Amino acid sequence: MSEETAPICSAKGCRADAVWVLAWNNPKIHTPERRKTWLACEEHREHLSQFLGVRGFLKDVVLLKEWEAPEGA
């Protein structure tokens, strides 16, 4: 992957390479099997996980290199 196309962290203002996938859904608007994703660098994984977790949205945290998006995501 080139530097231009390498996945980057979803944290506001962060341009670091993503290492983690945070899979989530909002049960008020998504079906239970639907997974939205945010990407996170090492520094922001905990912060983004807490943000989603407090709202009850966080479903899974997986290393980017191990992530396979579910069908229909």
KEVOGU-307198 format. One record per atom (N, C-alpha, C, O, CB): x, y, z; residue in one letter; atom name; residue number from 1. Coordinates in nm, 2 decimals, padded with zeros to 4 digits. Glycine has a CB too. Layout:
+--------+--------+--------+------+------+-----+
|     c1 |     c2 |     c3 | type | atom | seq |
+--------+--------+--------+------+------+-----+
|      X |      Y |      Z |    A |   CA | NUM |
...
+--------+--------+--------+------+------+-----+
END
This chain:
+--------+--------+--------+------+------+-----+
|     c1 |     c2 |     c3 | type | atom | seq |
+--------+--------+--------+------+------+-----+
|  00.08 | -00.12 |  00.00 |    M |    N |   1 |
|  00.00 |  00.00 |  00.00 |    M |   CA |   1 |
|  00.09 |  00.12 |  00.00 |    M |    C |   1 |
|  00.18 |  00.13 |  00.08 |    M |    O |   1 |
| -00.09 |  00.00 |  00.12 |    M |   CB |   1 |
|  00.05 |  00.22 | -00.08 |    S |    N |   2 |
|  00.13 |  00.34 | -00.08 |    S |   CA |   2 |
|  00.09 |  00.43 |  00.03 |    S |    C |   2 |
| -00.01 |  00.41 |  00.09 |    S |    O |   2 |
|  00.12 |  00.42 | -00.22 |    S |   CB |   2 |
|  00.18 |  00.52 |  00.07 |    E |    N |   3 |
|  00.15 |  00.61 |  00.18 |    E |   CA |   3 |
|  00.02 |  00.69 |  00.15 |    E |    C |   3 |
| -00.05 |  00.72 |  00.25 |    E |    O |   3 |
|  00.27 |  00.71 |  00.20 |    E |   CB |   3 |
| -00.01 |  00.73 |  00.03 |    E |    N |   4 |
| -00.13 |  00.80 |  00.00 |    E |   CA |   4 |
| -00.25 |  00.72 |  00.02 |    E |    C |   4 |
| -00.36 |  00.78 |  00.05 |    E |    O |   4 |
| -00.12 |  00.85 | -00.15 |    E |   CB |   4 |
| -00.25 |  00.59 |  00.00 |    T |    N |   5 |
| -00.37 |  00.51 |  00.02 |    T |   CA |   5 |
| -00.37 |  00.43 |  00.15 |    T |    C |   5 |
| -00.47 |  00.36 |  00.17 |    T |    O |   5 |
| -00.38 |  00.42 | -00.10 |    T |   CB |   5 |
| -00.27 |  00.45 |  00.23 |    A |    N |   6 |
| -00.27 |  00.37 |  00.36 |    A |   CA |   6 |
| -00.38 |  00.42 |  00.45 |    A |    C |   6 |
| -00.40 |  00.55 |  00.46 |    A |    O |   6 |
| -00.13 |  00.39 |  00.43 |    A |   CB |   6 |
| -00.46 |  00.33 |  00.51 |    P |    N |   7 |
| -00.57 |  00.38 |  00.60 |    P |   CA |   7 |
| -00.51 |  00.46 |  00.72 |    P |    C |   7 |
| -00.41 |  00.43 |  00.77 |    P |    O |   7 |
| -00.64 |  00.26 |  00.66 |    P |   CB |   7 |
| -00.59 |  00.57 |  00.75 |    I |    N |   8 |
| -00.54 |  00.66 |  00.85 |    I |   CA |   8 |
| -00.65 |  00.66 |  00.97 |    I |    C |   8 |
| -00.76 |  00.62 |  00.95 |    I |    O |   8 |
| -00.52 |  00.80 |  00.80 |    I |   CB |   8 |
| -00.61 |  00.70 |  01.08 |    C |    N |   9 |
| -00.69 |  00.71 |  01.20 |    C |   CA |   9 |
| -00.81 |  00.80 |  01.18 |    C |    C |   9 |
| -00.80 |  00.90 |  01.11 |    C |    O |   9 |
| -00.60 |  00.76 |  01.32 |    C |   CB |   9 |
| -00.92 |  00.76 |  01.24 |    S |    N |  10 |
| -01.05 |  00.84 |  01.22 |    S |   CA |  10 |
| -01.06 |  00.95 |  01.33 |    S |    C |  10 |
| -01.15 |  01.04 |  01.32 |    S |    O |  10 |
| -01.16 |  00.75 |  01.24 |    S |   CB |  10 |
| -00.96 |  00.96 |  01.42 |    A |    N |  11 |
| -00.97 |  01.07 |  01.52 |    A |   CA |  11 |
| -00.95 |  01.20 |  01.45 |    A |    C |  11 |
| -00.87 |  01.22 |  01.36 |    A |    O |  11 |
| -00.86 |  01.05 |  01.63 |    A |   CB |  11 |
| -01.02 |  01.30 |  01.50 |    K |    N |  12 |
| -01.02 |  01.43 |  01.44 |    K |   CA |  12 |
| -00.88 |  01.49 |  01.44 |    K |    C |  12 |
| -00.81 |  01.50 |  01.54 |    K |    O |  12 |
| -01.11 |  01.53 |  01.52 |    K |   CB |  12 |
| -00.83 |  01.53 |  01.32 |    G |    N |  13 |
| -00.70 |  01.59 |  01.31 |    G |   CA |  13 |
| -00.58 |  01.49 |  01.30 |    G |    C |  13 |
| -00.47 |  01.53 |  01.28 |    G |    O |  13 |
| -00.68 |  01.68 |  01.41 |    G |   CB |  13 |
| -00.61 |  01.36 |  01.33 |    C |    N |  14 |
| -00.50 |  01.27 |  01.33 |    C |   CA |  14 |
| -00.47 |  01.22 |  01.18 |    C |    C |  14 |
| -00.56 |  01.19 |  01.11 |    C |    O |  14 |
| -00.53 |  01.15 |  01.42 |    C |   CB |  14 |
| -00.34 |  01.21 |  01.15 |    R |    N |  15 |
| -00.30 |  01.16 |  01.02 |    R |   CA |  15 |
| -00.22 |  01.03 |  01.03 |    R |    C |  15 |
| -00.15 |  00.99 |  00.93 |    R |    O |  15 |
| -00.23 |  01.27 |  00.94 |    R |   CB |  15 |
| -00.21 |  00.97 |  01.15 |    A |    N |  16 |
| -00.13 |  00.85 |  01.17 |    A |   CA |  16 |
| -00.19 |  00.73 |  01.10 |    A |    C |  16 |
| -00.31 |  00.73 |  01.08 |    A |    O |  16 |
| -00.12 |  00.83 |  01.33 |    A |   CB |  16 |
| -00.11 |  00.64 |  01.08 |    D |    N |  17 |
| -00.15 |  00.51 |  01.02 |    D |   CA |  17 |
| -00.25 |  00.44 |  01.11 |    D |    C |  17 |
| -00.22 |  00.43 |  01.23 |    D |    O |  17 |
| -00.03 |  00.42 |  00.98 |    D |   CB |  17 |
| -00.35 |  00.39 |  01.06 |    A |    N |  18 |
| -00.45 |  00.31 |  01.14 |    A |   CA |  18 |
| -00.39 |  00.17 |  01.17 |    A |    C |  18 |
| -00.32 |  00.11 |  01.08 |    A |    O |  18 |
| -00.58 |  00.29 |  01.06 |    A |   CB |  18 |
| -00.42 |  00.12 |  01.29 |    V |    N |  19 |
| -00.37 | -00.01 |  01.33 |    V |   CA |  19 |
| -00.49 | -00.09 |  01.37 |    V |    C |  19 |
| -00.49 | -00.21 |  01.37 |    V |    O |  19 |
| -00.27 |  00.00 |  01.45 |    V |   CB |  19 |
| -00.60 | -00.03 |  01.42 |    W |    N |  20 |
| -00.72 | -00.09 |  01.47 |    W |   CA |  20 |
| -00.84 | -00.06 |  01.39 |    W |    C |  20 |
| -00.85 |  00.05 |  01.33 |    W |    O |  20 |
| -00.74 | -00.05 |  01.62 |    W |   CB |  20 |
| -00.94 | -00.15 |  01.39 |    V |    N |  21 |
| -01.07 | -00.13 |  01.34 |    V |   CA |  21 |
| -01.17 | -00.14 |  01.45 |    V |    C |  21 |
| -01.17 | -00.24 |  01.53 |    V |    O |  21 |
| -01.11 | -00.23 |  01.22 |    V |   CB |  21 |
| -01.25 | -00.03 |  01.47 |    L |    N |  22 |
| -01.35 | -00.03 |  01.57 |    L |   CA |  22 |
| -01.48 | -00.05 |  01.50 |    L |    C |  22 |
| -01.53 |  00.04 |  01.43 |    L |    O |  22 |
| -01.35 |  00.10 |  01.66 |    L |   CB |  22 |
| -01.54 | -00.17 |  01.52 |    A |    N |  23 |
| -01.67 | -00.20 |  01.46 |    A |   CA |  23 |
| -01.78 | -00.16 |  01.55 |    A |    C |  23 |
| -01.78 | -00.19 |  01.67 |    A |    O |  23 |
| -01.68 | -00.35 |  01.42 |    A |   CB |  23 |
| -01.88 | -00.09 |  01.50 |    W |    N |  24 |
| -01.99 | -00.03 |  01.58 |    W |   CA |  24 |
| -02.12 | -00.03 |  01.50 |    W |    C |  24 |
| -02.12 | -00.04 |  01.38 |    W |    O |  24 |
| -01.95 |  00.10 |  01.64 |    W |   CB |  24 |
| -02.23 | -00.01 |  01.58 |    N |    N |  25 |
| -02.35 |  00.03 |  01.51 |    N |   CA |  25 |
| -02.44 |  00.10 |  01.61 |    N |    C |  25 |
| -02.43 |  00.09 |  01.73 |    N |    O |  25 |
| -02.43 | -00.10 |  01.46 |    N |   CB |  25 |
| -02.53 |  00.19 |  01.56 |    N |    N |  26 |
| -02.63 |  00.26 |  01.64 |    N |   CA |  26 |
| -02.76 |  00.18 |  01.63 |    N |    C |  26 |
| -02.82 |  00.18 |  01.53 |    N |    O |  26 |
| -02.64 |  00.41 |  01.59 |    N |   CB |  26 |
| -02.80 |  00.11 |  01.74 |    P |    N |  27 |
| -02.92 |  00.03 |  01.73 |    P |   CA |  27 |
| -03.04 |  00.10 |  01.70 |    P |    C |  27 |
| -03.14 |  00.04 |  01.66 |    P |    O |  27 |
| -02.93 | -00.04 |  01.86 |    P |   CB |  27 |
| -03.04 |  00.23 |  01.71 |    K |    N |  28 |
| -03.16 |  00.31 |  01.68 |    K |   CA |  28 |
| -03.18 |  00.33 |  01.53 |    K |    C |  28 |
| -03.29 |  00.35 |  01.48 |    K |    O |  28 |
| -03.16 |  00.45 |  01.74 |    K |   CB |  28 |
| -03.07 |  00.32 |  01.45 |    I |    N |  29 |
| -03.08 |  00.34 |  01.31 |    I |   CA |  29 |
| -03.02 |  00.22 |  01.22 |    I |    C |  29 |
| -03.05 |  00.22 |  01.10 |    I |    O |  29 |
| -03.01 |  00.46 |  01.27 |    I |   CB |  29 |
| -02.95 |  00.13 |  01.28 |    H |    N |  30 |
| -02.89 |  00.02 |  01.21 |    H |   CA |  30 |
| -02.95 | -00.11 |  01.25 |    H |    C |  30 |
| -02.99 | -00.13 |  01.37 |    H |    O |  30 |
| -02.74 |  00.02 |  01.23 |    H |   CB |  30 |
| -02.96 | -00.21 |  01.16 |    T |    N |  31 |
| -03.00 | -00.34 |  01.19 |    T |   CA |  31 |
| -02.89 | -00.40 |  01.28 |    T |    C |  31 |
| -02.78 | -00.36 |  01.27 |    T |    O |  31 |
| -03.03 | -00.43 |  01.06 |    T |   CB |  31 |
| -02.93 | -00.50 |  01.36 |    P |    N |  32 |
| -02.83 | -00.56 |  01.46 |    P |   CA |  32 |
| -02.70 | -00.61 |  01.39 |    P |    C |  32 |
| -02.59 | -00.61 |  01.45 |    P |    O |  32 |
| -02.89 | -00.67 |  01.53 |    P |   CB |  32 |
| -02.71 | -00.67 |  01.27 |    E |    N |  33 |
| -02.59 | -00.72 |  01.21 |    E |   CA |  33 |
| -02.51 | -00.62 |  01.13 |    E |    C |  33 |
| -02.39 | -00.65 |  01.10 |    E |    O |  33 |
| -02.63 | -00.83 |  01.11 |    E |   CB |  33 |
| -02.56 | -00.50 |  01.12 |    R |    N |  34 |
| -02.48 | -00.39 |  01.04 |    R |   CA |  34 |
| -02.36 | -00.35 |  01.13 |    R |    C |  34 |
| -02.37 | -00.33 |  01.25 |    R |    O |  34 |
| -02.57 | -00.27 |  01.02 |    R |   CB |  34 |
| -02.25 | -00.33 |  01.06 |    R |    N |  35 |
| -02.13 | -00.28 |  01.13 |    R |   CA |  35 |
| -02.07 | -00.16 |  01.05 |    R |    C |  35 |
| -02.03 | -00.18 |  00.93 |    R |    O |  35 |
| -02.02 | -00.39 |  01.14 |    R |   CB |  35 |
| -02.06 | -00.05 |  01.12 |    K |    N |  36 |
| -01.99 |  00.07 |  01.07 |    K |   CA |  36 |
| -01.85 |  00.05 |  01.13 |    K |    C |  36 |
| -01.83 | -00.02 |  01.22 |    K |    O |  36 |
| -02.06 |  00.20 |  01.11 |    K |   CB |  36 |
| -01.76 |  00.12 |  01.07 |    T |    N |  37 |
| -01.62 |  00.11 |  01.12 |    T |   CA |  37 |
| -01.55 |  00.25 |  01.13 |    T |    C |  37 |
| -01.57 |  00.34 |  01.05 |    T |    O |  37 |
| -01.54 |  00.02 |  01.03 |    T |   CB |  37 |
| -01.47 |  00.26 |  01.23 |    W |    N |  38 |
| -01.38 |  00.37 |  01.25 |    W |   CA |  38 |
| -01.24 |  00.30 |  01.25 |    W |    C |  38 |
| -01.23 |  00.19 |  01.30 |    W |    O |  38 |
| -01.41 |  00.45 |  01.38 |    W |   CB |  38 |
| -01.14 |  00.37 |  01.21 |    L |    N |  39 |
| -01.00 |  00.33 |  01.22 |    L |   CA |  39 |
| -00.93 |  00.40 |  01.32 |    L |    C |  39 |
| -00.96 |  00.52 |  01.35 |    L |    O |  39 |
| -00.93 |  00.34 |  01.08 |    L |   CB |  39 |
| -00.84 |  00.34 |  01.39 |    A |    N |  40 |
| -00.77 |  00.41 |  01.50 |    A |   CA |  40 |
| -00.62 |  00.37 |  01.50 |    A |    C |  40 |
| -00.58 |  00.26 |  01.47 |    A |    O |  40 |
| -00.83 |  00.37 |  01.64 |    A |   CB |  40 |
| -00.54 |  00.47 |  01.53 |    C |    N |  41 |
| -00.40 |  00.45 |  01.56 |    C |   CA |  41 |
| -00.38 |  00.40 |  01.70 |    C |    C |  41 |
| -00.48 |  00.40 |  01.77 |    C |    O |  41 |
| -00.31 |  00.58 |  01.53 |    C |   CB |  41 |
| -00.26 |  00.36 |  01.74 |    E |    N |  42 |
| -00.24 |  00.31 |  01.88 |    E |   CA |  42 |
| -00.28 |  00.42 |  01.98 |    E |    C |  42 |
| -00.35 |  00.39 |  02.08 |    E |    O |  42 |
| -00.09 |  00.27 |  01.90 |    E |   CB |  42 |
| -00.25 |  00.55 |  01.95 |    E |    N |  43 |
| -00.27 |  00.65 |  02.04 |    E |   CA |  43 |
| -00.42 |  00.68 |  02.07 |    E |    C |  43 |
| -00.46 |  00.72 |  02.18 |    E |    O |  43 |
| -00.20 |  00.78 |  01.99 |    E |   CB |  43 |
| -00.50 |  00.66 |  01.96 |    H |    N |  44 |
| -00.64 |  00.70 |  01.98 |    H |   CA |  44 |
| -00.74 |  00.58 |  01.99 |    H |    C |  44 |
| -00.86 |  00.61 |  02.01 |    H |    O |  44 |
| -00.68 |  00.78 |  01.86 |    H |   CB |  44 |
| -00.69 |  00.46 |  01.99 |    R |    N |  45 |
| -00.78 |  00.34 |  02.01 |    R |   CA |  45 |
| -00.86 |  00.35 |  02.13 |    R |    C |  45 |
| -00.98 |  00.33 |  02.12 |    R |    O |  45 |
| -00.70 |  00.22 |  02.01 |    R |   CB |  45 |
| -00.80 |  00.38 |  02.24 |    E |    N |  46 |
| -00.88 |  00.38 |  02.37 |    E |   CA |  46 |
| -00.98 |  00.49 |  02.37 |    E |    C |  46 |
| -01.09 |  00.47 |  02.41 |    E |    O |  46 |
| -00.78 |  00.40 |  02.49 |    E |   CB |  46 |
| -00.94 |  00.61 |  02.33 |    H |    N |  47 |
| -01.03 |  00.73 |  02.33 |    H |   CA |  47 |
| -01.15 |  00.70 |  02.24 |    H |    C |  47 |
| -01.27 |  00.72 |  02.28 |    H |    O |  47 |
| -00.96 |  00.85 |  02.28 |    H |   CB |  47 |
| -01.13 |  00.65 |  02.12 |    L |    N |  48 |
| -01.24 |  00.63 |  02.03 |    L |   CA |  48 |
| -01.33 |  00.51 |  02.08 |    L |    C |  48 |
| -01.45 |  00.51 |  02.06 |    L |    O |  48 |
| -01.19 |  00.59 |  01.89 |    L |   CB |  48 |
| -01.26 |  00.41 |  02.14 |    S |    N |  49 |
| -01.34 |  00.30 |  02.19 |    S |   CA |  49 |
| -01.43 |  00.34 |  02.31 |    S |    C |  49 |
| -01.55 |  00.30 |  02.32 |    S |    O |  49 |
| -01.24 |  00.19 |  02.25 |    S |   CB |  49 |
| -01.38 |  00.43 |  02.39 |    Q |    N |  50 |
| -01.46 |  00.48 |  02.50 |    Q |   CA |  50 |
| -01.58 |  00.57 |  02.45 |    Q |    C |  50 |
| -01.69 |  00.56 |  02.50 |    Q |    O |  50 |
| -01.37 |  00.57 |  02.60 |    Q |   CB |  50 |
| -01.55 |  00.65 |  02.35 |    F |    N |  51 |
| -01.65 |  00.73 |  02.29 |    F |   CA |  51 |
| -01.77 |  00.65 |  02.24 |    F |    C |  51 |
| -01.89 |  00.68 |  02.27 |    F |    O |  51 |
| -01.60 |  00.82 |  02.18 |    F |   CB |  51 |
| -01.74 |  00.54 |  02.17 |    L |    N |  52 |
| -01.84 |  00.45 |  02.12 |    L |   CA |  52 |
| -01.90 |  00.37 |  02.23 |    L |    C |  52 |
| -02.02 |  00.34 |  02.23 |    L |    O |  52 |
| -01.79 |  00.36 |  02.01 |    L |   CB |  52 |
| -01.82 |  00.32 |  02.32 |    G |    N |  53 |
| -01.87 |  00.23 |  02.43 |    G |   CA |  53 |
| -01.97 |  00.30 |  02.52 |    G |    C |  53 |
| -02.06 |  00.24 |  02.56 |    G |    O |  53 |
| -01.75 |  00.19 |  02.51 |    G |   CB |  53 |
| -01.94 |  00.43 |  02.56 |    V |    N |  54 |
| -02.03 |  00.50 |  02.65 |    V |   CA |  54 |
| -02.17 |  00.51 |  02.59 |    V |    C |  54 |
| -02.27 |  00.51 |  02.66 |    V |    O |  54 |
| -01.98 |  00.64 |  02.68 |    V |   CB |  54 |
| -02.18 |  00.51 |  02.46 |    R |    N |  55 |
| -02.31 |  00.52 |  02.39 |    R |   CA |  55 |
| -02.37 |  00.39 |  02.36 |    R |    C |  55 |
| -02.48 |  00.38 |  02.31 |    R |    O |  55 |
| -02.29 |  00.60 |  02.26 |    R |   CB |  55 |
| -02.30 |  00.28 |  02.39 |    G |    N |  56 |
| -02.35 |  00.14 |  02.37 |    G |   CA |  56 |
| -02.34 |  00.10 |  02.22 |    G |    C |  56 |
| -02.40 |  00.01 |  02.18 |    G |    O |  56 |
| -02.49 |  00.13 |  02.41 |    G |   CB |  56 |
| -02.25 |  00.17 |  02.14 |    F |    N |  57 |
| -02.24 |  00.14 |  02.00 |    F |   CA |  57 |
| -02.13 |  00.05 |  01.97 |    F |    C |  57 |
| -02.13 | -00.02 |  01.87 |    F |    O |  57 |
| -02.21 |  00.27 |  01.93 |    F |   CB |  57 |
| -02.02 |  00.04 |  02.05 |    L |    N |  58 |
| -01.90 | -00.04 |  02.02 |    L |   CA |  58 |
| -01.94 | -00.19 |  02.02 |    L |    C |  58 |
| -01.99 | -00.24 |  02.12 |    L |    O |  58 |
| -01.79 | -00.01 |  02.12 |    L |   CB |  58 |
| -01.90 | -00.26 |  01.91 |    K |    N |  59 |
| -01.93 | -00.41 |  01.90 |    K |   CA |  59 |
| -01.80 | -00.49 |  01.91 |    K |    C |  59 |
| -01.80 | -00.60 |  01.96 |    K |    O |  59 |
| -02.01 | -00.43 |  01.78 |    K |   CB |  59 |
| -01.69 | -00.43 |  01.85 |    D |    N |  60 |
| -01.57 | -00.51 |  01.84 |    D |   CA |  60 |
| -01.45 | -00.42 |  01.81 |    D |    C |  60 |
| -01.47 | -00.32 |  01.75 |    D |    O |  60 |
| -01.58 | -00.62 |  01.73 |    D |   CB |  60 |
| -01.33 | -00.46 |  01.86 |    V |    N |  61 |
| -01.21 | -00.39 |  01.82 |    V |   CA |  61 |
| -01.11 | -00.50 |  01.77 |    V |    C |  61 |
| -01.08 | -00.60 |  01.84 |    V |    O |  61 |
| -01.15 | -00.32 |  01.95 |    V |   CB |  61 |
| -01.06 | -00.48 |  01.65 |    V |    N |  62 |
| -00.98 | -00.58 |  01.58 |    V |   CA |  62 |
| -00.86 | -00.52 |  01.52 |    V |    C |  62 |
| -00.88 | -00.41 |  01.47 |    V |    O |  62 |
| -01.07 | -00.66 |  01.48 |    V |   CB |  62 |
| -00.75 | -00.58 |  01.52 |    L |    N |  63 |
| -00.63 | -00.53 |  01.44 |    L |   CA |  63 |
| -00.67 | -00.52 |  01.30 |    L |    C |  63 |
| -00.73 | -00.61 |  01.24 |    L |    O |  63 |
| -00.51 | -00.63 |  01.46 |    L |   CB |  63 |
| -00.63 | -00.41 |  01.24 |    L |    N |  64 |
| -00.66 | -00.38 |  01.10 |    L |   CA |  64 |
| -00.62 | -00.50 |  01.01 |    L |    C |  64 |
| -00.69 | -00.54 |  00.91 |    L |    O |  64 |
| -00.60 | -00.25 |  01.05 |    L |   CB |  64 |
| -00.50 | -00.55 |  01.03 |    K |    N |  65 |
| -00.45 | -00.66 |  00.95 |    K |   CA |  65 |
| -00.53 | -00.79 |  00.96 |    K |    C |  65 |
| -00.51 | -00.88 |  00.88 |    K |    O |  65 |
| -00.30 | -00.69 |  00.98 |    K |   CB |  65 |
| -00.61 | -00.80 |  01.06 |    E |    N |  66 |
| -00.69 | -00.92 |  01.08 |    E |   CA |  66 |
| -00.84 | -00.89 |  01.05 |    E |    C |  66 |
| -00.92 | -00.99 |  01.05 |    E |    O |  66 |
| -00.69 | -00.97 |  01.23 |    E |   CB |  66 |
| -00.88 | -00.77 |  01.01 |    W |    N |  67 |
| -01.02 | -00.73 |  00.99 |    W |   CA |  67 |
| -01.06 | -00.78 |  00.85 |    W |    C |  67 |
| -00.99 | -00.77 |  00.75 |    W |    O |  67 |
| -01.03 | -00.58 |  01.00 |    W |   CB |  67 |
| -01.18 | -00.84 |  00.85 |    E |    N |  68 |
| -01.25 | -00.88 |  00.73 |    E |   CA |  68 |
| -01.39 | -00.82 |  00.74 |    E |    C |  68 |
| -01.46 | -00.87 |  00.83 |    E |    O |  68 |
| -01.25 | -01.03 |  00.70 |    E |   CB |  68 |
| -01.43 | -00.73 |  00.66 |    A |    N |  69 |
| -01.56 | -00.67 |  00.67 |    A |   CA |  69 |
| -01.66 | -00.78 |  00.64 |    A |    C |  69 |
| -01.65 | -00.85 |  00.55 |    A |    O |  69 |
| -01.57 | -00.55 |  00.57 |    A |   CB |  69 |
| -01.77 | -00.78 |  00.73 |    P |    N |  70 |
| -01.88 | -00.87 |  00.71 |    P |   CA |  70 |
| -01.95 | -00.84 |  00.58 |    P |    C |  70 |
| -01.95 | -00.73 |  00.53 |    P |    O |  70 |
| -01.98 | -00.87 |  00.82 |    P |   CB |  70 |
| -02.02 | -00.94 |  00.52 |    E |    N |  71 |
| -02.10 | -00.92 |  00.40 |    E |   CA |  71 |
| -02.20 | -00.81 |  00.42 |    E |    C |  71 |
| -02.27 | -00.81 |  00.52 |    E |    O |  71 |
| -02.17 | -01.05 |  00.36 |    E |   CB |  71 |
| -02.22 | -00.72 |  00.32 |    G |    N |  72 |
| -02.31 | -00.62 |  00.33 |    G |   CA |  72 |
| -02.28 | -00.50 |  00.41 |    G |    C |  72 |
| -02.36 | -00.41 |  00.43 |    G |    O |  72 |
| -02.44 | -00.68 |  00.38 |    G |   CB |  72 |
| -02.16 | -00.49 |  00.46 |    A |    N |  73 |
| -02.11 | -00.38 |  00.55 |    A |   CA |  73 |
| -02.08 | -00.26 |  00.46 |    A |    C |  73 |
| -02.04 | -00.16 |  00.52 |    A |    O |  73 |
| -02.00 | -00.42 |  00.64 |    A |   CB |  73 |
+--------+--------+--------+------+------+-----+
END
